[in-house]
Amino acid sequence: MIYKRGCDRKGPNATCGRCGERGSCGVYWYKFMWQGRLIRESTMQGNDKVARNMESAHRTSLAKGEVGIRERKPAPILSDFLSGRFEPWAKARFERNVPKTWLWYRTAMRAILKYKPLASAPLDEITSERIAEFAAHRQSLKMQVSSVNNVQRALRRMLRLAVEWGVLEVAPRIKMLSGERRRERVITQDEEAKYLAAAPEPLASIAAVLADTGMRPEECFRLCWEAITWVNGRHGTLFVTRGKTAAARRVLPMTPRVRAVLESRWEAAGKPEEGLIWPAPTRSGHVEGSSLRKQHSKSFLLIADEAAKNNSKPVRPFVLYSFRHTFLTRLGESGCDVWTLARIAGHSAIGISARYVHPSEDAMFAAMSRLGGHKIGHSEESPLRAEGIQRQLTQ
């Protein structure tokens, strides 16, 4: 709204006491509310039409971000954002703490930068359609669906960080391709026994710990003696300090086999109070997946030779991560609820844990029967009334 200030209207018939007329002196002001605050300014004009135009112009300029609001900068192209902001952030955060995550991001960045139509596009011009074209291009290179989706997941994280950092307003929706193969290999008890018998140290001990705790291999490799408590619980506990997500930080009870493996190794090392449980001459100082690769492959060769001698079926090769999947599958089949399983596994989302929990019909019936019957909305005579109706229908 506009209003005039300057005329005192103290004269006769509301005329000005200074000029003797109505509204001939003074100037117009305008005021309005913008985002919860009062905007009030003088137009320095005596013409009401000009004042209204100035008020309208001020409202428009505020809406465009020209007055009181910082002007939006043009969005950088994707390649500049990756090299200038995302890569330094990912390298500083993951290279030393979680090397596999850093390698995952670095591989994804290299794949994105090779595709020029996407790498040279400004961030605010990257649409779902353009990302779908990028996925189709990678499929044309005979890439597996899991490889294509891995890069798309990394790209989704990059764009969401751009939104979080104020570089982009809205991140486009990225749809993953269907048909991705998951690690669903479940090791049988017989296969596990044959593998542990054929595996040399320290692979056999590591595999036994993985099979009975469900830890991720990297979590097991990083275990330290100070994370082991021999007196807690029935057989002691081990503390996972960090992992893939924040939920990976957890305390796990040890089984008798895990305690026997760790205790024998602890005594052989001179009962140290601190230090790595699986030391190795690597950059990290502990055992890595690459340092166990030869032992892992040799174990399957020994199993195959033994199977040929006994004319039996050899064990189909699997990866160390299969011990985690096997443990969680057995845990789900034992009747463990999804919340407890998520806590033991260190999952950040219940949806991941739900893959391992498959309740049977008997389990669902038992859960419903524990409610003691459905009584809501029915009187005490409801069962009798229902029985009478049933008799009438059968007659």
C-alpha positions as CSV (number, residue, x, y, z in Angstrom):
1,M,0.0,0.0,0.0
2,I,1.0,3.6,-0.4
3,Y,0.5,6.6,1.9
4,K,1.5,10.2,1.9
5,R,3.7,11.8,4.6
6,G,4.5,15.6,4.8
7,C,1.1,17.3,4.9
8,D,0.0,17.9,8.4
9,R,-3.7,18.3,7.6
10,K,-4.0,20.8,10.5
11,G,-5.8,23.5,8.5
12,P,-9.5,23.9,7.9
13,N,-11.2,21.1,6.0
14,A,-8.1,18.8,6.5
15,T,-5.9,21.2,4.5
16,C,-2.2,21.4,5.1
17,G,-1.2,24.0,7.7
18,R,1.9,24.9,5.6
19,C,0.6,25.0,2.0
20,G,-3.1,25.6,2.7
21,E,-4.1,22.8,0.2
22,R,-4.9,19.1,0.4
23,G,-1.9,16.9,-0.3
24,S,0.0,19.3,-2.4
25,C,3.1,19.0,-0.2
26,G,4.8,15.8,1.1
27,V,5.8,12.6,-0.6
28,Y,4.4,9.1,-0.9
29,W,5.7,6.1,1.0
30,Y,4.9,2.5,0.4
31,K,5.0,-0.6,2.7
32,F,4.3,-4.3,2.4
33,M,5.3,-7.6,4.0
34,W,8.0,-9.7,2.4
35,Q,8.9,-13.1,3.8
36,G,7.8,-12.1,7.3
37,R,9.5,-8.7,7.4
38,L,8.1,-5.3,6.9
39,I,9.4,-3.3,3.8
40,R,8.8,0.5,4.1
41,E,10.5,3.1,1.9
42,S,9.9,6.6,0.6
43,T,9.3,7.1,-3.1
44,M,10.4,10.8,-2.9
45,Q,7.4,11.4,-5.3
46,G,4.2,13.4,-4.9
47,N,2.4,11.5,-7.7
48,D,0.5,8.5,-6.5
49,K,0.7,6.7,-9.8
50,V,4.4,6.9,-9.9
51,A,4.5,5.7,-6.2
52,R,2.4,2.7,-7.0
53,N,4.7,1.8,-10.0
54,M,7.8,2.1,-7.7
55,E,6.2,-0.2,-5.1
56,S,5.4,-2.7,-7.8
57,A,9.0,-2.5,-9.2
58,H,10.3,-3.2,-5.7
59,R,8.2,-6.2,-5.2
60,T,9.3,-7.6,-8.6
61,S,12.9,-7.0,-7.9
62,L,12.6,-8.8,-4.6
63,A,11.0,-11.8,-6.3
64,K,13.8,-11.9,-8.9
65,G,16.5,-11.7,-6.2
66,E,17.8,-8.3,-7.1
67,V,17.2,-6.5,-3.8
68,G,18.0,-7.9,-0.4
69,I,18.6,-11.4,-1.8
70,R,21.9,-12.6,-3.3
71,E,21.8,-13.1,-7.0
72,R,21.9,-16.7,-8.0
73,K,25.2,-17.7,-9.7
74,P,25.2,-19.7,-12.9
75,A,25.6,-23.4,-12.3
76,P,29.0,-24.9,-13.1
77,I,29.4,-27.7,-15.5
78,L,29.6,-31.2,-14.1
79,S,33.3,-31.8,-14.9
80,D,34.3,-28.6,-13.0
81,F,32.2,-29.5,-10.0
82,L,33.6,-33.0,-9.8
83,S,37.3,-31.9,-10.1
84,G,37.0,-28.7,-8.1
85,R,34.7,-29.7,-5.2
86,F,33.5,-33.3,-5.1
87,E,36.8,-35.0,-5.7
88,P,38.7,-33.1,-3.0
89,W,35.9,-33.7,-0.6
90,A,35.7,-37.5,-1.3
91,K,39.5,-37.9,-1.2
92,A,39.9,-36.1,2.1
93,R,37.0,-38.0,3.7
94,F,37.4,-41.6,2.4
95,E,40.9,-42.2,1.0
96,R,42.5,-43.0,4.4
97,N,39.4,-44.0,6.5
98,V,37.4,-46.0,3.9
99,P,39.7,-46.7,0.9
100,K,37.1,-48.9,-0.9
101,T,34.5,-46.1,-0.9
102,W,37.1,-43.7,-2.3
103,L,38.0,-46.1,-5.1
104,W,34.3,-46.5,-5.8
105,Y,33.8,-42.8,-6.2
106,R,37.0,-42.4,-8.2
107,T,35.9,-45.2,-10.7
108,A,32.5,-43.5,-11.1
109,M,34.0,-40.1,-11.7
110,R,36.3,-41.5,-14.4
111,A,33.3,-43.1,-16.1
112,I,31.3,-39.9,-16.0
113,L,34.1,-37.7,-17.3
114,K,34.6,-40.0,-20.3
115,Y,31.0,-39.3,-21.4
116,K,31.3,-35.8,-22.7
117,P,27.6,-35.0,-23.3
118,L,27.1,-35.4,-19.5
119,A,30.5,-34.1,-18.3
120,S,30.2,-30.9,-20.2
121,A,26.6,-30.1,-19.2
122,P,25.8,-27.5,-16.5
123,L,24.4,-29.0,-13.3
124,D,21.0,-27.3,-13.7
125,E,20.7,-28.8,-17.2
126,I,21.3,-32.4,-16.2
127,T,17.9,-34.1,-16.4
128,S,16.6,-37.6,-15.9
129,E,16.5,-38.0,-19.6
130,R,20.2,-37.1,-20.0
131,I,21.2,-39.5,-17.2
132,A,19.1,-42.3,-18.9
133,E,21.0,-41.6,-22.1
134,F,24.3,-42.0,-20.2
135,A,23.1,-45.4,-18.8
136,A,22.1,-46.5,-22.3
137,H,25.6,-45.5,-23.6
138,R,27.2,-47.7,-20.9
139,Q,25.0,-50.6,-21.7
140,S,26.0,-50.3,-25.3
141,L,29.6,-50.8,-24.2
142,K,28.5,-54.3,-22.9
143,M,28.6,-53.2,-19.3
144,Q,26.8,-55.3,-16.7
145,V,23.6,-53.8,-15.1
146,S,25.3,-53.7,-11.7
147,S,28.2,-51.7,-13.2
148,V,25.8,-49.2,-14.8
149,N,23.8,-48.8,-11.6
150,N,27.0,-48.4,-9.5
151,V,28.0,-45.3,-11.5
152,Q,24.4,-44.0,-11.4
153,R,24.3,-44.3,-7.6
154,A,27.6,-42.4,-7.3
155,L,26.2,-39.7,-9.7
156,R,23.0,-39.5,-7.5
157,R,25.2,-38.8,-4.5
158,M,27.2,-36.2,-6.3
159,L,24.1,-34.3,-7.4
160,R,22.5,-34.5,-3.9
161,L,25.7,-33.0,-2.5
162,A,25.5,-30.2,-5.0
163,V,22.0,-29.4,-3.6
164,E,23.3,-29.6,-0.1
165,W,26.2,-27.2,-0.9
166,G,23.8,-24.7,-2.5
167,V,25.2,-25.2,-6.0
168,L,22.0,-26.8,-7.4
169,E,18.4,-26.2,-6.5
170,V,16.9,-29.6,-7.2
171,A,18.6,-32.9,-8.1
172,P,17.0,-34.9,-10.9
173,R,15.5,-38.2,-10.2
174,I,17.7,-41.2,-11.2
175,K,16.0,-44.5,-11.9
176,M,18.1,-47.6,-11.5
177,L,18.1,-50.3,-14.2
178,S,16.3,-53.6,-13.4
179,G,17.9,-57.0,-13.6
180,E,20.8,-56.3,-11.3
181,R,22.3,-59.5,-9.9
182,R,22.9,-59.6,-6.1
183,R,25.2,-61.6,-4.0
184,E,22.8,-64.3,-2.9
185,R,25.2,-67.2,-2.5
186,V,24.5,-69.1,0.7
187,I,27.2,-71.5,1.9
188,T,26.1,-74.8,3.2
189,Q,27.5,-76.3,6.4
190,D,29.3,-79.0,4.4
191,E,30.9,-76.4,2.1
192,E,31.9,-74.3,5.0
193,A,33.6,-77.2,6.8
194,K,35.5,-78.2,3.6
195,Y,36.7,-74.6,3.0
196,L,37.9,-74.1,6.6
197,A,39.8,-77.4,6.4
198,A,41.5,-76.5,3.2
199,A,42.2,-72.8,3.9
200,P,45.7,-71.9,5.3
201,E,46.3,-69.3,8.1
202,P,45.3,-66.6,8.6
203,L,42.5,-67.1,6.0
204,A,41.0,-70.0,7.9
205,S,40.7,-68.0,11.2
206,I,39.3,-64.9,9.4
207,A,36.7,-67.1,7.6
208,A,35.7,-68.7,10.8
209,V,35.2,-65.2,12.4
210,L,33.2,-64.0,9.4
211,A,31.0,-67.1,9.4
212,D,30.1,-66.6,13.1
213,T,29.7,-62.8,13.3
214,G,28.5,-61.7,9.9
215,M,31.0,-58.8,9.8
216,R,31.9,-57.2,6.6
217,P,35.4,-58.4,5.6
218,E,36.9,-54.9,5.9
219,E,35.5,-54.7,9.5
220,C,37.2,-57.9,10.4
221,F,40.5,-57.0,8.8
222,R,40.6,-53.8,10.9
223,L,39.9,-55.4,14.3
224,C,42.3,-54.5,17.1
225,W,43.0,-56.3,20.4
226,E,41.6,-53.3,22.4
227,A,38.3,-53.9,20.8
228,I,38.1,-57.4,22.3
229,T,36.5,-57.9,25.7
230,W,36.9,-61.4,27.2
231,V,34.6,-61.0,30.2
232,N,31.4,-59.5,28.7
233,G,28.5,-61.7,27.7
234,R,28.8,-65.5,27.7
235,H,32.0,-65.8,25.7
236,G,33.1,-62.2,25.4
237,T,32.4,-59.4,22.9
238,L,34.1,-57.6,20.1
239,F,33.6,-53.9,19.2
240,V,33.4,-52.8,15.6
241,T,34.6,-49.2,15.7
242,R,33.7,-48.1,12.1
243,G,32.5,-49.4,8.8
244,K,30.5,-48.7,5.7
245,T,27.9,-46.6,7.5
246,A,27.4,-45.0,10.9
247,A,25.3,-48.0,11.9
248,A,28.4,-50.2,11.5
249,R,29.6,-49.1,14.9
250,R,28.3,-51.9,17.1
251,V,29.2,-54.5,19.8
252,L,28.9,-58.2,18.8
253,P,28.9,-61.2,21.1
254,M,31.5,-63.9,20.4
255,T,30.5,-67.5,19.8
256,P,32.6,-70.3,21.3
257,R,34.4,-70.8,18.0
258,V,35.2,-67.1,17.5
259,R,36.5,-66.9,21.1
260,A,38.7,-70.0,20.6
261,V,40.2,-68.6,17.3
262,L,40.9,-65.1,18.8
263,E,42.1,-66.4,22.2
264,S,44.6,-68.8,20.6
265,R,45.9,-66.0,18.3
266,W,46.1,-63.7,21.3
267,E,48.1,-66.1,23.3
268,A,50.4,-66.8,20.4
269,A,51.0,-63.1,20.0
270,G,52.0,-62.7,23.7
271,K,48.7,-61.5,25.0
272,P,49.0,-57.9,23.7
273,E,46.7,-55.2,25.1
274,E,46.6,-53.3,21.8
275,G,47.5,-53.6,18.1
276,L,46.0,-55.2,15.0
277,I,44.7,-58.8,15.2
278,W,45.6,-59.5,11.6
279,P,48.8,-57.5,10.9
280,A,50.3,-57.7,7.4
281,P,53.0,-55.8,5.3
282,T,50.4,-53.6,3.5
283,R,49.9,-49.9,3.4
284,S,47.1,-50.1,6.0
285,G,49.2,-52.4,8.2
286,H,46.6,-55.1,8.3
287,V,45.4,-57.9,6.1
288,E,43.5,-56.8,2.9
289,G,41.3,-58.7,0.5
290,S,44.1,-58.5,-2.1
291,S,46.6,-60.2,0.2
292,L,44.3,-63.1,0.8
293,R,43.3,-63.6,-2.8
294,K,46.0,-66.2,-3.6
295,Q,45.2,-68.2,-0.4
296,H,41.5,-68.0,-1.3
297,S,42.0,-69.4,-4.8
298,K,44.4,-72.1,-3.6
299,S,41.8,-73.3,-1.1
300,F,39.3,-74.1,-3.9
301,L,42.0,-75.9,-5.9
302,L,42.8,-78.1,-2.9
303,I,39.1,-78.8,-2.4
304,A,38.7,-79.7,-6.1
305,D,41.7,-82.1,-5.9
306,E,40.2,-83.8,-2.8
307,A,36.8,-84.1,-4.5
308,A,38.4,-85.7,-7.5
309,K,40.1,-88.3,-5.4
310,N,36.9,-89.1,-3.6
311,N,34.8,-88.9,-6.7
312,S,32.6,-86.2,-5.0
313,K,31.2,-82.9,-6.1
314,P,33.6,-80.0,-5.6
315,V,32.6,-76.7,-3.8
316,R,31.5,-74.0,-6.1
317,P,33.8,-71.0,-5.6
318,F,32.4,-68.0,-3.6
319,V,33.8,-64.7,-2.2
320,L,34.6,-64.0,1.4
321,Y,31.6,-61.7,1.6
322,S,29.4,-64.8,1.1
323,F,30.1,-65.7,4.7
324,R,28.3,-62.5,5.8
325,H,25.3,-63.2,3.6
326,T,25.2,-66.8,4.8
327,F,25.3,-65.7,8.5
328,L,22.5,-63.2,8.0
329,T,20.4,-65.7,6.1
330,R,20.8,-68.3,8.8
331,L,20.0,-65.6,11.4
332,G,16.8,-64.7,9.6
333,E,15.8,-68.3,9.3
334,S,16.3,-68.8,13.0
335,G,13.4,-66.5,13.7
336,C,15.4,-63.3,14.5
337,D,13.3,-60.2,14.0
338,V,14.3,-57.6,11.4
339,W,15.2,-55.0,14.0
340,T,17.7,-57.2,15.8
341,L,19.1,-58.5,12.6
342,A,19.7,-54.9,11.4
343,R,21.6,-54.1,14.6
344,I,23.8,-57.2,14.4
345,A,24.5,-56.6,10.7
346,G,25.2,-52.9,11.1
347,H,22.6,-52.0,8.4
348,S,21.6,-48.4,8.1
349,A,18.1,-49.2,6.7
350,I,15.6,-51.9,7.8
351,G,14.8,-52.5,4.1
352,I,18.2,-54.1,3.6
353,S,17.7,-56.4,6.6
354,A,14.2,-57.4,5.4
355,R,15.9,-59.4,2.5
356,Y,17.0,-62.0,5.1
357,V,13.8,-62.4,7.1
358,H,11.2,-64.6,5.5
359,P,8.5,-65.5,8.1
360,S,6.7,-68.8,7.5
361,E,2.9,-69.3,7.7
362,D,3.3,-70.9,11.1
363,A,5.3,-67.9,12.4
364,M,2.6,-65.5,11.2
365,F,-0.2,-67.6,12.7
366,A,1.7,-67.7,16.0
367,A,2.2,-63.9,16.0
368,M,-1.5,-63.4,15.4
369,S,-2.5,-65.9,18.1
370,R,-0.4,-64.0,20.7
371,L,-2.7,-61.1,20.4
372,G,-5.3,-63.2,22.3
373,G,-8.1,-62.8,19.7
374,H,-9.7,-59.9,18.0
375,K,-12.2,-58.1,20.3
376,I,-12.3,-54.6,19.0
377,G,-15.8,-53.5,18.0
378,H,-17.5,-56.7,19.2
379,S,-19.6,-57.4,22.3
380,E,-19.4,-60.5,24.4
381,E,-22.4,-62.0,22.5
382,S,-20.7,-61.7,19.1
383,P,-19.3,-65.2,19.0
384,L,-22.7,-66.7,19.9
385,R,-24.5,-64.5,17.4
386,A,-22.0,-65.5,14.7
387,E,-22.6,-69.2,15.5
388,G,-26.3,-68.8,15.2
389,I,-26.0,-67.2,11.8
390,Q,-23.7,-70.0,10.7
391,R,-26.4,-72.6,11.7
392,Q,-29.1,-70.7,9.8
393,L,-26.9,-70.7,6.7
394,T,-26.2,-74.4,6.9
395,Q,-29.8,-75.4,7.4
